[in-house]
Amino acid sequence: MRRIDLTSAGFLLLEKRETPMHVGGVNLFTLPDGADEQEFLTDLRTQLRDCTEFRKPFGDYVVTGKTGLYWEKDEHIDMDYHVRHSALPSPGRYRELFALASRLHTTLLDRTRPLWEMHIIEGLQDRQFAVYNKIHHAAIDGVGAMHITQAMCTEEPSAPLGYAPYSQEAYEVYKQARFGGAPRATAPDKRDMRNVLEALKQQYDSSMNLATAMRRFGLAFVGRSGNLAVPWHNVPKTSINTRVSGARRFVAQTFAFERVKNVCKSMDATVNDIVLAMCAGALRRYLLSRDELPLHSLKAMAPVSLREEGDVDSSNAIGFITADMATNIYDPEKRLRTIQKSMRAGKDLLKELSPAEAGLFMQLTQLPALLTSILGLGSKFPAFSTVVSNVPGPRKPLYWNGARLDGLYPASIVFDGFAMNMTLVSYHDQLDFGIVACRRSMPQIQRIIDHLEDALVELELVAGVSGSGRRAGDSRRTTTAPAKAKTKTKAKATSKTKARAKAKVNTQPKAKAAVKAKAKAKAKPKTKAKATAARNAVKPKLATK
């Protein structure tokens, strides 16, 4: 048995029927040219189910010992249970795909088995298929999940894989290819130090670094540390900060990475800054539409990786920065600058700490949030407003046995006090957003996807750059995220409505027709502005032939 570390155990302790603690996502693929869908997917399923040696902890289940929680090896893994095959009514749209993902993300993992599932989903339009992965957060974090994805794929479309992504073989091959098999750098062990004094000095330095960080954290908690944002301090309550039910809603969208990078260059900002500004602008619009925008700014919990170079073994090596989202600021440029200052202050707090020190600091500062959630007080005393996580993904196009990977849409966790989670993955030339929310608390989460586009366009206008990507009228074949299908339907419905309105006007008396024409003329600028905005709303590609 192996003891489960404190951070990972926290996710197990927090879990109940209303708050599943697994992460996952939808990977979207296009079949290889000439491949038969049924034959190809059957071969994939067979390959996955033939795995016998698993990387840790994919072959382990959770047991409770006298002194804590442990991983115990499962000697009889039922692969038919873990690897499943589903089908959408053909041709399946993204709406149906994400509705299925929502239902799959709702159910708890069985703790008497290894804590993961993989669902192959067929029946999608344009020769696509999807894979929905579900893994308990106690077993893996976002960066670790990216390692799994990269282990199951290759950069060459003609390179087949003969092993499952969660196998020990895939782990060894990926580690060798990525890091050359070299052992990761770690802090020196005290036994290897030259003398006891050096060991004592290291302990003293660590203690002083932690004490300084805790002091700054305490000052920020009472509003005396400049731009540093911390949990609970002036965190407003909104409809996001409610008790959650067990049902989930999952939506996703792709944005062209080039658009974000252009804004970064013009505004002297990082990708994280722009992503947070997009999320802040989207949430501001969403709350305004519900007439509940608070006077105080929303605060976001922004996870950061504490992994050392070459570390692919850790289950969870994450820390958190509290970011001021500046949702109480109307001007988008001022909002961005406030976010930048807040993020810079949070990074400066962790900069002087080693990964081990930062991990301990996170455990000390996040312990109250863990306790309030366990006691069911998270919705009454929210530490944050929401979670915004940016996970770096593969920089080159990837293929799984020849099938092109078109999108990586992450699905994370929500719990009492945090009814929504916004996570994105950077992949090749795109940013893939995945948003998970409590179905009861936030039933209209699809609007946030639309508001993200509005917020990015707003930043592009301030930066003086134009959006780049695929236009709706482009003659080349494209496959986009689900918003495209919705836009087409909406446009078609609008055209029919206008045609009916026109026919109705022609049958009215002249006086009424004149009044309607006058009203139409007044409304024309607004309609034209909407049309212009629609034309400028770029729908980035996932795949092009």
C-alpha positions as a printed NumPy array, in Angstrom:
array([[  0.   ,   0.   ,   0.   ],
       [  1.056,   3.579,  -0.643],
       [ -0.115,   6.473,   1.518],
       [ -2.142,   9.111,  -0.321],
       [ -0.653,  12.58 ,   0.174],
       [ -2.59 ,  15.3  ,   1.996],
       [ -3.58 ,  17.303,  -1.104],
       [ -4.9  ,  14.228,  -2.93 ],
       [ -6.648,  12.947,   0.196],
       [ -8.45 ,  16.288,   0.457],
       [-10.299,  15.593,  -2.794],
       [-11.433,  12.225,  -1.452],
       [-12.592,  13.75 ,   1.842],
       [-14.569,  16.469,   0.052],
       [-16.418,  14.037,  -2.208],
       [-20.093,  13.252,  -1.746],
       [-23.023,  12.603,  -4.074],
       [-23.556,  16.313,  -4.793],
       [-19.857,  17.045,  -5.26 ],
       [-18.037,  14.453,  -7.382],
       [-14.293,  15.116,  -7.288],
       [-13.208,  13.797, -10.664],
       [-11.72 ,  15.716, -13.572],
       [-11.746,  14.789, -17.223],
       [-12.69 ,  16.147, -20.571],
       [-13.702,  15.508, -24.139],
       [-11.031,  14.799, -26.752],
       [-12.318,  15.295, -30.294],
       [-10.786,  13.295, -33.168],
       [-11.199,  12.974, -36.945],
       [-10.939,   9.482, -38.418],
       [ -7.976,   8.762, -40.714],
       [ -8.671,   9.045, -44.434],
       [-10.259,   5.88 , -45.757],
       [-10.752,   4.31 , -42.325],
       [-13.986,   2.478, -41.587],
       [-15.471,   3.939, -38.401],
       [-16.719,   0.69 , -36.88 ],
       [-13.536,  -1.252, -37.626],
       [-11.265,   1.574, -36.43 ],
       [-13.103,   2.138, -33.144],
       [-13.381,  -1.594, -32.466],
       [ -9.605,  -1.919, -32.845],
       [ -9.093,   1.03 , -30.479],
       [-11.39 ,  -0.472, -27.879],
       [ -9.595,  -3.817, -28.11 ],
       [ -6.217,  -2.122, -27.747],
       [ -7.377,  -0.261, -24.647],
       [ -8.918,  -3.324, -23.009],
       [ -5.844,  -5.498, -23.579],
       [ -3.779,  -3.493, -21.085],
       [ -2.415,  -5.573, -18.188],
       [  0.294,  -3.393, -16.582],
       [ -0.871,   0.021, -15.377],
       [  1.042,   3.132, -14.402],
       [  0.336,   4.31 , -10.865],
       [ -2.351,   4.881,  -9.675],
       [ -4.456,   3.618, -12.619],
       [ -4.193,   0.067, -11.344],
       [ -4.977,   0.992,  -7.725],
       [ -8.101,   1.581,  -5.676],
       [ -8.578,   3.481,  -2.406],
       [ -8.549,   1.782,   0.985],
       [ -8.905,   3.305,   4.433],
       [ -6.179,   2.427,   6.919],
       [ -5.739,   3.198,  10.592],
       [ -3.677,   6.298,   9.872],
       [ -5.202,   7.59 ,   6.645],
       [ -6.054,   6.741,   3.044],
       [ -3.929,   4.45 ,   0.883],
       [ -3.604,   3.195,  -2.7  ],
       [ -3.963,  -0.597,  -2.938],
       [ -3.193,  -2.537,  -6.138],
       [ -6.233,  -4.092,  -7.819],
       [ -5.289,  -7.603,  -8.938],
       [ -8.468,  -8.155, -10.976],
       [ -9.297,  -5.079, -13.062],
       [-12.453,  -5.379, -15.17 ],
       [-11.458,  -3.55 , -18.36 ],
       [-14.948,  -3.887, -19.853],
       [-16.13 ,  -1.713, -16.968],
       [-13.437,   0.949, -17.357],
       [-13.382,   1.191, -21.185],
       [-16.856,   1.827, -22.585],
       [-18.341,   2.447, -26.016],
       [-21.256,   4.833, -26.616],
       [-22.978,   6.124, -29.742],
       [-24.895,   9.285, -30.597],
       [-27.797,   9.26 , -33.082],
       [-25.975,   9.937, -36.358],
       [-25.076,  12.552, -37.424],
       [-24.434,  13.718, -33.878],
       [-23.929,  17.417, -33.218],
       [-21.671,  18.961, -30.606],
       [-24.74 ,  19.839, -28.574],
       [-25.61 ,  16.14 , -28.205],
       [-21.971,  15.265, -27.51 ],
       [-21.668,  17.761, -24.669],
       [-25.078,  16.776, -23.297],
       [-23.782,  13.21 , -23.043],
       [-20.55 ,  14.448, -21.458],
       [-22.637,  16.391, -18.917],
       [-24.437,  13.215, -17.857],
       [-21.23 ,  11.174, -17.713],
       [-19.527,  13.875, -15.646],
       [-22.401,  13.794, -13.132],
       [-21.944,  10.246, -11.839],
       [-19.486,   9.273,  -9.101],
       [-16.57 ,   6.943,  -9.717],
       [-16.719,   3.572,  -7.943],
       [-14.178,   3.61 ,  -5.092],
       [-13.994,  -0.174,  -5.002],
       [-12.265,   0.01 ,  -8.401],
       [ -9.411,   2.099,  -9.867],
       [-10.709,   5.661, -10.101],
       [-10.975,   6.216, -13.86 ],
       [-13.193,   5.588, -16.897],
       [-12.728,   6.059, -20.652],
       [-15.712,   6.377, -23.005],
       [-15.327,   6.089, -26.797],
       [-18.196,   7.98 , -28.455],
       [-19.122,   7.393, -32.099],
       [-21.791,   8.843, -34.391],
       [-20.473,  12.403, -34.707],
       [-20.801,  14.407, -37.896],
       [-17.917,  14.956, -40.357],
       [-16.26 ,  11.573, -39.633],
       [-15.413,  12.561, -36.091],
       [-15.456,  10.603, -32.858],
       [-14.796,  11.614, -29.26 ],
       [-13.229,  10.188, -26.129],
       [-14.538,  11.279, -22.735],
       [-12.064,  10.61 , -19.909],
       [-12.953,  10.676, -16.226],
       [-10.209,  10.445, -13.568],
       [-10.445,  11.23 ,  -9.864],
       [ -8.613,  14.4  ,  -8.834],
       [ -6.913,  12.388,  -6.084],
       [ -5.128,  10.468,  -8.846],
       [ -4.143,  13.294, -11.162],
       [ -4.077,  17.067, -11.701],
       [ -4.459,  19.087, -14.908],
       [ -0.807,  18.92 , -15.945],
       [ -0.752,  15.195, -15.231],
       [ -3.831,  14.755, -17.422],
       [ -1.965,  16.483, -20.253],
       [  0.894,  14.002, -19.807],
       [ -1.64 ,  11.172, -20.238],
       [ -3.01 ,  12.746, -23.435],
       [  0.458,  13.22 , -24.867],
       [  1.372,   9.647, -23.947],
       [ -1.557,   8.315, -25.99 ],
       [ -0.702,  10.37 , -29.096],
       [  2.143,  10.92 , -31.547],
       [  3.18 ,  13.828, -33.746],
       [  3.259,  11.577, -36.823],
       [ -0.117,  10.571, -38.309],
       [  1.323,   7.309, -39.644],
       [  2.784,   6.154, -36.317],
       [  0.456,   3.575, -34.715],
       [  0.496,   2.936, -30.974],
       [  0.313,  -0.571, -29.618],
       [ -0.386,   0.313, -25.986],
       [ -3.021,   2.035, -23.879],
       [ -2.382,   5.595, -22.581],
       [ -2.665,   4.538, -18.926],
       [ -0.301,   1.57 , -19.309],
       [  3.149,   1.378, -17.748],
       [  4.617,   0.954, -21.242],
       [  3.072,   4.212, -22.482],
       [  4.371,   5.968, -19.384],
       [  7.948,   4.744, -19.919],
       [  7.957,   5.56 , -23.653],
       [  6.554,   9.043, -23.067],
       [  8.982,   9.8  , -20.245],
       [ 11.918,   8.679, -22.394],
       [ 10.76 ,  10.757, -25.385],
       [  9.942,  13.86 , -23.339],
       [ 12.754,  13.925, -20.79 ],
       [ 15.292,  11.444, -22.146],
       [ 14.778,   9.138, -19.191],
       [ 16.89 ,  11.402, -16.994],
       [ 15.895,  11.539, -13.337],
       [ 14.065,  14.711, -12.438],
       [ 15.817,  17.361, -10.439],
       [ 14.937,  17.241,  -6.769],
       [ 15.99 ,  19.032,  -3.644],
       [ 19.108,  17.484,  -2.08 ],
       [ 18.487,  14.899,   0.595],
       [ 19.891,  15.721,   4.02 ],
       [ 21.906,  12.508,   4.007],
       [ 23.762,  13.729,   0.904],
       [ 24.693,  17.089,   2.397],
       [ 28.223,  17.723,   3.466],
       [ 27.414,  18.381,   7.101],
       [ 24.62 ,  18.865,   9.564],
       [ 25.019,  22.654,   9.588],
       [ 24.101,  22.861,   5.925],
       [ 20.964,  20.842,   6.583],
       [ 20.038,  23.112,   9.484],
       [ 20.621,  26.201,   7.353],
       [ 18.268,  24.866,   4.684],
       [ 15.587,  24.225,   7.299],
       [ 16.069,  27.716,   8.73 ],
       [ 15.839,  29.368,   5.293],
       [ 12.661,  27.442,   4.515],
       [ 11.124,  28.495,   7.822],
       [ 11.967,  32.152,   7.216],
       [ 10.59 ,  32.045,   3.666],
       [  7.349,  30.51 ,   4.909],
       [  7.081,  33.022,   7.76 ],
       [  7.511,  35.94 ,   5.333],
       [  4.888,  34.528,   2.969],
       [  2.423,  33.938,   5.811],
       [  2.976,  37.494,   7.078],
       [  2.207,  38.984,   3.651],
       [ -0.824,  36.712,   3.38 ],
       [ -2.076,  37.907,   6.769],
       [ -1.613,  41.585,   5.861],
       [ -3.536,  41.075,   2.613],
       [ -6.34 ,  39.403,   4.542],
       [ -6.919,  42.66 ,   6.437],
       [ -6.441,  44.795,   3.32 ],
       [ -2.896,  46.006,   4.013],
       [ -0.849,  44.367,   1.263],
       [ -1.429,  46.424,  -1.867],
       [ -2.574,  44.445,  -4.918],
       [ -2.322,  40.995,  -3.339],
       [ -5.738,  39.307,  -3.344],
       [ -6.434,  36.543,  -0.836],
       [ -9.344,  34.187,  -0.097],
       [-12.407,  35.536,   1.765],
       [-11.29 ,  39.183,   1.708],
       [-14.137,  41.199,   0.117],
       [-15.433,  38.169,  -1.797],
       [-19.023,  38.99 ,  -2.846],
       [-21.809,  36.422,  -2.916],
       [-23.508,  35.774,  -6.275],
       [-25.533,  32.962,  -7.82 ],
       [-22.202,  31.217,  -8.47 ],
       [-21.594,  30.886,  -4.721],
       [-24.45 ,  28.552,  -3.83 ],
       [-24.914,  24.984,  -2.679],
       [-24.691,  22.611,  -5.621],
       [-26.725,  19.616,  -6.683],
       [-25.247,  16.485,  -8.219],
       [-26.218,  17.28 , -11.829],
       [-23.697,  19.006, -14.105],
       [-23.772,  21.036, -17.306],
       [-20.761,  21.057, -19.634],
       [-20.161,  23.452, -22.527],
       [-17.056,  24.13 , -24.606],
       [-15.613,  26.41 , -27.274],
       [-12.393,  26.881, -29.235],
       [-10.664,  30.22 , -29.815],
       [ -7.763,  30.897, -32.157],
       [ -4.562,  31.237, -30.112],
       [ -3.328,  33.861, -32.573],
       [ -6.089,  36.245, -31.508],
       [ -5.054,  36.04 , -27.858],
       [ -1.341,  36.355, -28.678],
       [ -2.009,  39.468, -30.782],
       [ -3.754,  41.106, -27.825],
       [ -0.896,  40.015, -25.539],
       [  1.701,  41.71 , -27.744],
       [ -0.274,  44.913, -28.104],
       [ -1.222,  45.176, -24.417],
       [  2.099,  43.928, -22.966],
       [  0.306,  41.117, -21.153],
       [  0.694,  37.378, -20.658],
       [ -1.696,  34.729, -21.961],
       [ -2.868,  34.168, -18.38 ],
       [ -3.668,  37.875, -18.043],
       [ -5.755,  37.922, -21.226],
       [ -7.532,  34.676, -20.371],
       [ -8.501,  36.048, -16.951],
       [ -9.637,  39.302, -18.579],
       [-11.799,  37.297, -21.013],
       [-13.355,  35.333, -18.148],
       [-13.84 ,  38.521, -16.104],
       [-15.551,  40.279, -19.015],
       [-17.764,  37.257, -19.645],
       [-18.804,  36.95 , -15.992],
       [-19.455,  40.685, -15.769],
       [-21.83 ,  40.472, -18.746],
       [-23.472,  37.329, -17.375],
       [-24.137,  38.876, -13.955],
       [-25.355,  42.131, -15.512],
       [-27.873,  40.159, -17.574],
       [-29.167,  38.661, -14.31 ],
       [-29.11 ,  42.047, -12.536],
       [-26.742,  40.798,  -9.829],
       [-23.345,  42.361, -10.556],
       [-21.882,  43.046,  -7.072],
       [-20.112,  46.236,  -5.999],
       [-17.003,  44.308,  -4.983],
       [-14.989,  42.504,  -7.636],
       [-15.206,  38.753,  -8.094],
       [-12.139,  36.79 ,  -6.986],
       [-10.87 ,  33.804,  -8.96 ],
       [ -8.853,  30.883,  -7.724],
       [ -6.148,  30.403, -10.366],
       [ -4.289,  27.084,  -9.982],
       [ -0.55 ,  27.078, -10.746],
       [  1.706,  24.067, -11.238],
       [  4.354,  23.333,  -8.594],
       [  5.866,  20.437, -10.535],
       [  9.611,  20.32 , -10.836],
       [ 11.21 ,  19.881, -14.265],
       [ 10.742,  16.329, -15.507],
       [  8.165,  15.377, -12.868],
       [  5.547,  13.109, -14.449],
       [  4.99 ,  11.01 , -11.314],
       [  3.185,  13.342,  -8.901],
       [ -0.57 ,  12.905,  -8.568],
       [ -1.154,  16.505,  -7.51 ],
       [  1.522,  19.211,  -7.518],
       [ -0.565,  22.36 ,  -7.634],
       [ -0.809,  25.674,  -5.836],
       [ -3.297,  28.522,  -6.05 ],
       [ -3.154,  32.245,  -6.672],
       [ -6.118,  34.442,  -5.83 ],
       [ -6.791,  36.808,  -8.721],
       [ -8.815,  40.01 ,  -8.549],
       [-11.078,  39.81 , -11.642],
       [-11.951,  43.531, -11.509],
       [-15.555,  42.852, -12.536],
       [-16.572,  46.116, -10.846],
       [-14.562,  48.1  , -13.431],
       [-16.38 ,  49.112, -16.612],
       [-13.339,  50.006, -18.733],
       [-11.809,  46.799, -20.217],
       [ -8.251,  48.183, -20.292],
       [ -8.364,  49.284, -16.645],
       [ -9.877,  45.916, -15.788],
       [ -6.964,  44.138, -17.495],
       [ -4.36 ,  46.28 , -15.697],
       [ -5.955,  45.527, -12.318],
       [ -5.894,  41.809, -13.107],
       [ -2.22 ,  42.06 , -14.102],
       [ -1.256,  43.748, -10.841],
       [ -3.142,  41.147,  -8.839],
       [ -1.539,  38.213, -10.678],
       [  1.92 ,  39.757, -10.375],
       [  1.479,  40.167,  -6.618],
       [  0.358,  36.547,  -6.271],
       [  3.306,  35.243,  -8.279],
       [  5.736,  37.383,  -6.278],
       [  4.399,  35.777,  -3.108],
       [  5.32 ,  32.299,  -4.38 ],
       [  8.484,  33.274,  -6.244],
       [ 10.765,  33.118,  -3.209],
       [  9.478,  29.694,  -2.169],
       [ 10.764,  26.334,  -3.363],
       [  8.134,  23.906,  -4.739],
       [  8.124,  22.056,  -1.402],
       [  7.757,  25.309,   0.567],
       [  5.035,  26.532,  -1.781],
       [  3.187,  23.246,  -1.385],
       [  3.244,  23.577,   2.412],
       [  2.19 ,  27.226,   2.181],
       [ -0.774,  26.231,  -0.002],
       [ -1.843,  23.542,   2.442],
       [ -1.725,  26.011,   5.351],
       [ -3.645,  28.771,   3.552],
       [ -6.201,  26.481,   1.88 ],
       [ -6.971,  24.448,   5.006],
       [ -9.8  ,  26.803,   6.103],
       [-11.438,  26.466,   2.662],
       [-11.231,  22.686,   2.957],
       [-12.794,  22.756,   6.425],
       [-15.654,  25.08 ,   5.43 ],
       [-16.467,  22.822,   2.468],
       [-16.441,  19.679,   4.619],
       [-18.711,  21.419,   7.156],
       [-21.097,  22.553,   4.395],
       [-20.332,  26.249,   4.919],
       [-18.727,  26.94 ,   1.542],
       [-21.798,  28.697,   0.156],
       [-22.145,  30.914,   3.255],
       [-18.496,  31.912,   3.447],
       [-17.083,  31.629,  -0.101],
       [-13.297,  31.864,  -0.259],
       [-13.416,  32.659,  -3.99 ],
       [-16.031,  33.507,  -6.583],
       [-15.002,  30.906,  -9.169],
       [-12.078,  28.879, -10.511],
       [-10.18 ,  29.816, -13.69 ],
       [ -7.469,  27.363, -14.704],
       [ -5.099,  27.519, -17.687],
       [ -3.398,  24.204, -18.463],
       [ -0.544,  24.236, -21.007],
       [ -1.077,  21.549, -23.619],
       [  0.755,  20.124, -26.64 ],
       [  2.249,  22.714, -28.992],
       [  2.105,  20.533, -32.108],
       [ -0.782,  18.666, -33.794],
       [ -1.223,  15.175, -32.361],
       [ -2.6  ,  11.9  , -33.731],
       [ -3.95 ,   8.786, -32.07 ],
       [ -3.323,   5.776, -34.298],
       [ -3.694,   8.094, -37.283],
       [ -6.81 ,   9.905, -36.029],
       [ -6.194,  13.65 , -35.836],
       [ -6.762,  15.284, -32.44 ],
       [ -9.   ,  18.292, -33.136],
       [ -9.798,  19.561, -29.659],
       [ -9.054,  19.121, -25.944],
       [-12.013,  20.306, -23.874],
       [-11.341,  20.   , -20.118],
       [-14.036,  19.257, -17.546],
       [-13.203,  19.997, -13.917],
       [-14.953,  20.065, -10.539],
       [-17.48 ,  22.272,  -8.754],
       [-18.545,  22.125,  -5.123],
       [-20.508,  24.077,  -2.504],
       [-19.72 ,  27.768,  -2.846],
       [-18.19 ,  27.329,  -6.322],
       [-20.957,  26.345,  -8.726],
       [-18.856,  26.966, -11.849],
       [-15.367,  26.076, -13.062],
       [-13.703,  27.565, -16.162],
       [-10.716,  25.6  , -17.484],
       [ -8.835,  25.949, -20.752],
       [ -6.09 ,  24.065, -22.537],
       [ -3.67 ,  25.516, -25.067],
       [ -3.285,  23.068, -27.942],
       [ -1.293,  23.758, -31.126],
       [ -2.805,  26.987, -32.533],
       [ -5.961,  27.118, -30.412],
       [ -7.327,  27.638, -26.911],
       [ -9.971,  25.104, -25.897],
       [-12.329,  26.237, -23.121],
       [-14.374,  23.802, -21.066],
       [-16.901,  25.125, -18.543],
       [-18.582,  22.949, -15.918],
       [-21.4  ,  24.222, -13.717],
       [-24.105,  23.001, -11.385],
       [-27.112,  22.399, -13.615],
       [-29.554,  23.784, -11.048],
       [-27.598,  26.863,  -9.931],
       [-26.479,  27.979, -13.407],
       [-28.858,  26.591, -16.048],
       [-27.908,  29.179, -18.703],
       [-24.18 ,  28.539, -18.751],
       [-24.106,  28.509, -22.584],
       [-24.386,  32.302, -22.439],
       [-20.931,  32.515, -20.868],
       [-19.441,  30.963, -24.016],
       [-21.007,  33.778, -26.059],
       [-19.809,  36.364, -23.536],
       [-16.239,  35.039, -23.787],
       [-16.28 ,  35.898, -27.492],
       [-17.702,  39.345, -26.697],
       [-14.979,  39.923, -24.09 ],
       [-12.211,  38.921, -26.514],
       [-13.599,  41.197, -29.237],
       [-13.708,  43.999, -26.656],
       [-10.028,  43.456, -25.806],
       [ -9.129,  43.342, -29.506],
       [-10.792,  46.717, -30.02 ],
       [ -8.89 ,  48.234, -27.094],
       [ -5.625,  46.718, -28.344],
       [ -6.251,  47.895, -31.892],
       [ -5.95 ,  44.419, -33.418],
       [ -8.453,  42.528, -35.518],
       [ -9.607,  38.988, -34.856],
       [ -8.016,  36.306, -36.983],
       [ -9.454,  32.93 , -37.852],
       [-12.082,  31.288, -39.992],
       [-14.985,  33.36 , -41.31 ],
       [-18.454,  31.905, -41.693],
       [-18.318,  32.445, -45.436],
       [-14.957,  30.752, -45.965],
       [-15.184,  28.298, -48.837],
       [-12.794,  25.781, -47.271],
       [-14.212,  23.016, -45.123],
       [-13.949,  23.726, -41.394],
       [-15.063,  22.083, -38.226],
       [-15.704,  24.376, -35.274],
       [-16.841,  24.143, -31.719],
       [-20.571,  23.82 , -30.975],
       [-21.337,  27.517, -31.17 ],
       [-21.13 ,  27.329, -34.975],
       [-24.126,  25.036, -35.291],
       [-26.061,  27.295, -32.963],
       [-25.115,  30.375, -34.971],
       [-26.298,  28.794, -38.22 ],
       [-29.617,  27.821, -36.703],
       [-30.047,  31.281, -35.258],
       [-29.223,  32.954, -38.551],
       [-31.677,  30.724, -40.396],
       [-34.406,  31.45 , -37.882],
       [-33.703,  35.186, -38.126],
       [-34.009,  35.071, -41.912],
       [-37.371,  33.304, -41.677],
       [-38.578,  35.822, -39.098],
       [-37.577,  38.753, -41.303],
       [-39.301,  37.183, -44.301],
       [-42.529,  36.731, -42.335],
       [-42.319,  40.27 , -41.   ],
       [-41.841,  41.614, -44.535],
       [-44.816,  39.671, -45.847],
       [-46.932,  40.932, -42.978],
       [-45.973,  44.552, -43.641],
       [-47.035,  44.237, -47.285],
       [-50.535,  43.204, -46.255],
       [-51.065,  46.128, -43.843],
       [-52.751,  49.447, -44.725],
       [-50.423,  52.181, -45.97 ],
       [-50.528,  54.157, -42.731],
       [-49.516,  51.182, -40.659],
       [-46.888,  50.249, -43.204],
       [-45.425,  53.753, -42.988],
       [-45.28 ,  53.576, -39.206],
       [-43.569,  50.19 , -39.38 ],
       [-41.136,  51.422, -42.015],
       [-40.259,  54.37 , -39.774],
       [-39.708,  52.059, -36.798],
       [-37.636,  49.782, -38.987],
       [-35.48 ,  52.724, -40.078],
       [-34.856,  53.677, -36.448],
       [-33.918,  50.137, -35.556],
       [-31.678,  49.71 , -38.592],
       [-28.444,  51.058, -37.044],
       [-28.807,  48.651, -34.148],
       [-29.473,  45.743, -36.508],
       [-26.531,  46.758, -38.654],
       [-24.293,  46.941, -35.591],
       [-25.391,  43.458, -34.578],
       [-24.711,  42.158, -38.064],
       [-21.255,  43.728, -38.033],
       [-20.531,  42.187, -34.644],
       [-21.711,  38.819, -35.938],
       [-19.415,  39.096, -38.939],
       [-16.496,  39.993, -36.676],
       [-17.175,  37.093, -34.291],
       [-14.51 ,  34.694, -35.455],
       [-15.194,  30.969, -35.296],
       [-11.755,  29.357, -35.108],
       [-11.068,  26.109, -36.883],
       [-10.433,  22.732, -35.339],
       [ -9.586,  20.96 , -38.558],
       [ -9.116,  21.881, -42.185],
       [ -8.866,  19.786, -45.297]])
